[in-house]
Amino acid sequence: MTAERLFNLAAEFAEATGNAERFHVRAACATGDDRIALTVKASSWKGIAAQRREALRTGLSEALPGTVTATPDEELPVALWQRRYVEVRAITLDAAPVRVRYSPAQAVALGTALIAFATLTDQRGGGTLGDIIATFPPDTSAGSEPVHEGGSPA
């Protein structure tokens, strides 16, 4: 699929979506028979937009490769991007740059997941990373429940 065809599919989808939204807004301001007619047109354009969205998805699936294989950028694998995002950088096998941008919350969640998976992988391989990064919170036995002054469990 050519880039021009993908552009046309995107333009057709945008046009249908815009028409659906315009007719929906106009219907909200109209009354009586005009409102009914505009609502029908909005619904019609919404259906057309759904069809065009699927055509665009199909076109993108055909045009774009599946999984991208990349290795972390050796010089700067993680950086700040415009002070609002954390950017993870990699390079594909054919030397094309790959950039993934995360919000601060997404970056923390990703980092936490990476550390957890690295620890599990290392433990299964007989490594010592699990000893360095202790489990949090520490595992407590059932017999160490906090108690009130009267001796009953909290």
C-alpha positions in Angstrom: 0.0 0.0 0.0 1.4 3.4 -1.0 1.8 6.3 1.4 -0.7 8.3 -0.8 -3.4 5.6 -0.4 -2.9 5.6 3.4 -3.1 9.4 3.4 -6.4 9.2 1.4 -7.8 6.6 3.8 -6.9 8.8 6.8 -8.5 11.9 5.1 -11.7 9.9 4.3 -11.9 8.8 7.9 -11.4 12.3 9.2 -14.0 13.7 6.8 -16.6 11.2 7.9 -15.8 11.7 11.6 -16.0 15.5 11.2 -19.4 15.2 9.3 -20.8 13.0 12.0 -19.8 15.4 14.7 -21.1 18.4 12.8 -24.5 16.8 12.2 -24.7 15.7 15.8 -24.0 19.2 17.1 -26.5 20.7 14.7 -29.1 18.1 15.7 -28.6 19.1 19.4 -29.5 22.7 18.5 -32.5 21.9 16.3 -36.0 21.1 17.2 -38.9 19.0 15.7 -38.5 17.4 12.3 -35.1 19.2 11.7 -33.7 17.5 14.8 -34.8 14.1 13.6 -33.4 14.6 10.1 -30.1 15.8 11.4 -29.9 13.0 13.9 -30.4 10.5 11.1 -27.6 12.1 9.0 -25.3 12.1 12.1 -26.0 8.4 12.5 -25.4 7.7 8.9 -22.0 9.5 8.9 -21.1 7.7 12.1 -21.6 4.4 10.3 -19.5 5.6 7.4 -16.8 6.7 9.8 -16.7 3.2 11.4 -16.3 1.6 7.9 -13.6 4.0 7.0 -11.8 3.5 10.3 -11.7 -0.2 9.6 -10.4 0.4 6.1 -7.6 2.6 7.5 -6.7 0.0 10.2 -6.5 -2.7 7.5 -4.3 -0.4 5.3 -2.0 0.4 8.2 -1.7 -3.3 9.1 -0.7 -4.1 5.5 1.7 -1.2 5.1 3.5 -1.4 8.5 5.8 -4.2 9.6 4.8 -6.3 12.6 7.1 -6.5 15.5 10.1 -4.1 15.5 13.3 -5.6 16.8 15.5 -3.0 18.4 18.4 -2.7 20.9 18.7 0.0 23.4 20.6 3.1 22.3 24.1 2.8 23.7 24.7 6.5 24.1 21.4 7.7 25.6 18.9 4.9 26.2 16.6 7.1 28.4 16.1 10.8 28.2 13.7 13.6 29.1 11.6 14.9 26.2 10.2 18.4 26.4 10.3 18.3 30.2 7.0 16.4 30.3 7.9 12.9 29.1 10.5 10.2 29.6 11.8 9.0 26.3 13.2 5.5 25.8 15.4 5.2 22.8 16.5 2.2 20.7 17.9 1.4 17.3 16.5 -1.2 14.9 18.7 -3.7 13.1 18.7 -1.4 10.0 19.9 1.6 12.2 16.5 3.3 12.3 15.8 5.2 15.5 12.9 4.1 17.7 11.5 6.4 20.4 8.8 5.6 22.9 7.5 8.5 25.1 6.0 7.9 28.5 4.3 10.3 31.0 6.0 10.3 34.4 3.5 7.9 35.9 3.8 5.5 32.9 7.6 5.7 33.2 7.5 4.8 37.0 5.1 1.9 36.2 7.3 0.7 33.4 10.5 0.9 35.5 8.8 -1.0 38.4 7.7 -3.7 36.1 11.1 -4.0 34.5 12.8 -4.3 37.9 10.3 -7.0 39.0 10.7 -9.0 35.8 14.5 -8.6 35.9 14.5 -9.9 39.5 12.3 -12.9 38.6 14.4 -13.8 35.6 17.6 -13.5 37.5 16.4 -15.7 40.4 15.3 -18.4 38.0 18.8 -18.3 36.4 20.5 -18.6 39.8 21.6 -15.0 40.0 21.8 -12.7 43.0 19.7 -9.7 41.9 16.9 -10.9 44.1 19.1 -10.6 47.2 20.2 -7.1 46.2 16.6 -5.9 45.6 14.7 -7.3 48.6 11.0 -8.0 48.4 8.9 -5.1 49.4 7.1 -5.1 51.7 9.0 -7.8 53.6 7.2 -11.1 54.1 5.8 -11.3 57.6 4.6 -14.4 59.3 1.0 -14.7 60.5 2.2 -14.8 64.2 3.5 -11.2 64.1 0.1 -9.4 63.9 0.2 -6.0 65.7 -1.6 -6.1 69.1 -3.3 -3.5 71.2 -2.3 -2.9 74.8 -5.0 -5.3 76.0 -3.3 -8.2 74.0 -5.9 -8.6 71.3 -5.0 -8.4 67.7 -5.4 -5.0 66.0 
